[in-house]
């Protein structure tokens, strides 16, 4: 008889601290440290875009493992994080709400484990400008 694997899990991402309900919330969920926070070359990354006035996201059927979430508040809906002199002009946040220095946190600072139980990550948005 084959060994039972851990069941798939639902993940709720609650986005708090939005300064407005304008634009979109863009989410990147990845298990690949090399593709955090952008998910650009990660074919297995899960990305979502939802209206900023409905900022909570549910991911169904997530396999057990270690993941990290990056969120941007794309207030002008241009599908990118706008910056000025390298400083984000729009909101951003990460799972586990790690301290922010220069640049995004490491995957390990935002990483959380998903097992067989439903998981919730609350991401608090930050605004620099």
N, C-alpha and C positions, 0 to 999 in steps of 0.2 A: 504494500500500500504506500503510495507516494506521501511524503511529508507535506503537511498543510502549510501553505504560505500565509503570511499576514494578509488580512483583507485590505482592500482598497479603502481609502479614507476620504472624507469630505473636509475641505479646508474653507473656512470663512475668513475673509480679509476685511476688516473694519477700518475704514479710513476716517480719521478724525482731524480736527484742527484746520479745516479748509477755510481760507479767507473769503471765498466767494463760491457761488454755485454755477459760475460761468465755465464753459469749456468742457473738457473731458478729463477723466481719471484714466491714466494708462499704467497697467500693471505688468510686470515681468516676474514670473516665478521660474526659478531654475534650480537644478541640482548640480550644475557644472560651475565650479569656482572660476574657471577661465572665462566664462561668459557672463559673470556678474559684474556690474548691474545691468548691462545692456541687452543680453539675450540675442545678440546680433547673429552669431554663428552657431547657435544652439538649436538644432532641429527638434529637440525634445522639450524645449522651453514652452511654457504656457503663457500666452499673452492675452490680455483682455483690455478693452476700452469701453468705459461706461460713462454716461453723463455725470458731471460733477454734482448734480442735484440728487443723484442716487449712487453714493460712493461705496456701497458695500458689494463685495464680489464673493461668489461661491464657486469653488472648483470641486467638481464631483469626480470620484473614482481615482484619487491620487495614490500612486503606489508608495509603499513605505520607503523611507530614505531621509536624507538630509537635504533641506531646501533653503533658499533665501528669496525674499521678495523685495523688489524695488518698485516704487510708485512715483509717478510725476503728476502734477496738476497742470495739465496743458490748457491754460486759461484761454488762449486764443485759437485752440483747435488746429494747430499747424503740424501736429504729429511729431513734435520734438521738444526738448527742454531748452528754452531760450536762455541765453547767458549774455552778460555784459562784462567784458574784461575777465572772462573765465568764471564769473560769479553767477550762479543761477538766478534768473529773474522770475522764475515760476517755482511753485512748491515742489518739494521732493520728500521722500521718506523711505524707510527700510524696515523690514521685519526686525523685531526685538528692539527697535528704536535706539541704535548704538550712538555713541558720541560721534560728532562730525568734526573732523579737522580740515586739512586741505585735501579735497577730493573725496570720492565716495569711500565708505568703509570697506574693509576686506569681507569676503564671503563668510569667513569664520565669525565675524562680529555680528552678522545678520542671520546666521544659520540657526535653524530649528529642526528638530526631528519630527517626522510624521510616522506614526505607528498605526495601529488598528482602531484608534479612537478618533472621533471627530476633533478637529483642531481649529482654534481661532487665533489669528494674529491681528493685533491692533497696531496700525501704523499711524503715527502722528506726523502730520505734514509740517515741514519747516520752510520758512521763507527768509531769504537773505536780503532781498531788495524790496 
